[in-house]
Amino acid sequence: MTKNITLGNQAETLVAHSLIQQGYKIIARNYKERWGEIDLIALKDDMLIFVEVKMRSKYYFDLAQVVTESKQQKIMNTASTFIADHNYHDKSCRFDVALVQIENNVPQITYLPDAFSQM
């Protein structure tokens, strides 16, 4: 396993734990379909939340560079498949982004709810 994959998995675990502490229920991790992958899928208050986790060692994030329009479309297509396959048609959904950065060897999470357009 490469260093980037290991760091990415650690970032996803960190974000998952943070969401659980806030009352979210994680229902899937690394959900893959032919169009793409969703890092975390959670439920909270009858809302289905698709979370893209990004980790950077630099302080600066530019959301446009982190989650491109193409990546957003892949996530939305994958989310559509998840909703259909798991019968979540009755749920509202949103797309969040969790930005994890390391500052003085301490991970910091910047969480952006409803970070890009819904289906």
C-alpha positions as CSV (number, residue, x, y, z in Angstrom):
1,M,0.0,0.0,0.0
2,T,1.4,3.4,-0.9
3,K,1.9,6.2,1.5
4,N,-0.9,8.3,-0.2
5,I,-3.4,5.4,0.1
6,T,-2.6,4.9,3.7
7,L,-2.9,8.6,4.5
8,G,-6.1,8.8,2.5
9,N,-7.5,5.8,4.5
10,Q,-6.5,7.5,7.8
11,A,-8.2,10.8,6.7
12,E,-11.4,8.9,5.9
13,T,-11.3,7.1,9.3
14,L,-10.7,10.4,11.0
15,V,-13.6,12.1,9.2
16,A,-15.9,9.0,9.9
17,H,-15.1,9.1,13.6
18,S,-15.8,12.9,13.7
19,L,-19.2,12.4,11.9
20,I,-20.2,9.5,14.3
21,Q,-19.4,11.8,17.2
22,Q,-21.8,14.3,15.7
23,G,-24.6,11.8,15.4
24,Y,-24.1,10.6,11.9
25,K,-24.4,6.9,11.0
26,I,-21.9,5.7,8.5
27,I,-23.6,3.3,6.2
28,A,-20.8,2.8,3.6
29,R,-17.1,3.5,3.0
30,N,-15.4,3.5,-0.3
31,Y,-18.5,2.7,-2.3
32,K,-17.5,1.9,-5.8
33,E,-19.4,1.7,-9.1
34,R,-18.2,1.8,-12.6
35,W,-18.6,5.7,-12.8
36,G,-16.7,6.4,-9.6
37,E,-16.2,6.1,-5.9
38,I,-17.7,7.8,-2.8
39,D,-15.5,7.9,0.3
40,L,-18.2,8.0,2.9
41,I,-22.0,7.6,2.9
42,A,-23.8,8.6,6.0
43,L,-27.3,9.1,7.4
44,K,-28.4,11.9,9.8
45,D,-31.9,13.2,10.5
46,D,-33.4,11.4,7.5
47,M,-30.7,12.9,5.2
48,L,-28.5,10.8,3.0
49,I,-25.0,12.4,2.9
50,F,-22.3,11.6,0.4
51,V,-18.9,12.7,1.6
52,E,-15.7,13.3,-0.5
53,V,-12.6,13.3,1.8
54,K,-9.5,15.1,0.6
55,M,-6.2,15.2,2.5
56,R,-3.5,17.7,1.9
57,S,-0.2,18.3,3.7
58,K,-0.2,22.0,2.6
59,Y,-2.4,24.5,4.4
60,Y,-4.1,26.0,1.4
61,F,-7.1,24.4,-0.2
62,D,-8.8,25.5,-3.4
63,L,-12.1,23.7,-3.6
64,A,-12.3,24.1,-7.3
65,Q,-9.0,22.2,-7.6
66,V,-9.9,19.6,-5.0
67,V,-13.3,18.5,-6.3
68,T,-13.5,19.3,-10.0
69,E,-16.7,19.5,-11.9
70,S,-15.9,16.2,-13.5
71,K,-15.3,14.6,-10.1
72,Q,-18.6,16.1,-8.8
73,Q,-20.5,14.5,-11.7
74,K,-18.9,11.1,-11.0
75,I,-19.9,11.4,-7.4
76,M,-23.5,12.3,-8.3
77,N,-23.7,9.5,-10.8
78,T,-22.4,7.0,-8.3
79,A,-24.8,8.4,-5.6
80,S,-27.7,7.8,-8.0
81,T,-26.7,4.2,-8.3
82,F,-26.4,3.8,-4.6
83,I,-29.8,5.3,-4.0
84,A,-31.4,3.0,-6.5
85,D,-29.6,-0.1,-5.4
86,H,-30.3,0.4,-1.7
87,N,-33.8,1.8,-2.0
88,Y,-33.1,5.3,-0.5
89,H,-35.6,7.1,-2.8
90,D,-37.4,8.5,0.3
91,K,-34.4,10.4,1.6
92,S,-33.2,13.8,0.8
93,C,-29.5,13.9,0.0
94,R,-26.6,16.3,-0.1
95,F,-22.9,16.3,-1.1
96,D,-20.3,17.3,1.5
97,V,-16.6,17.7,1.3
98,A,-14.2,17.1,4.2
99,L,-10.8,18.7,3.9
100,V,-8.1,17.2,6.1
101,Q,-4.8,19.0,6.5
102,I,-1.9,18.3,8.8
103,E,-0.7,21.2,10.8
104,N,2.1,20.8,13.3
105,N,1.6,17.0,13.0
106,V,-2.1,17.5,14.1
107,P,-4.9,16.7,11.6
108,Q,-7.5,19.4,11.2
109,I,-10.8,18.9,9.5
110,T,-12.6,21.6,7.5
111,Y,-16.1,20.2,6.8
112,L,-18.1,21.7,4.0
113,P,-21.8,20.6,4.1
114,D,-23.7,20.9,0.8
115,A,-20.4,21.6,-0.9
116,F,-21.8,21.2,-4.4
117,S,-25.0,20.8,-6.3
118,Q,-27.6,18.2,-5.5
119,M,-29.1,15.8,-8.1
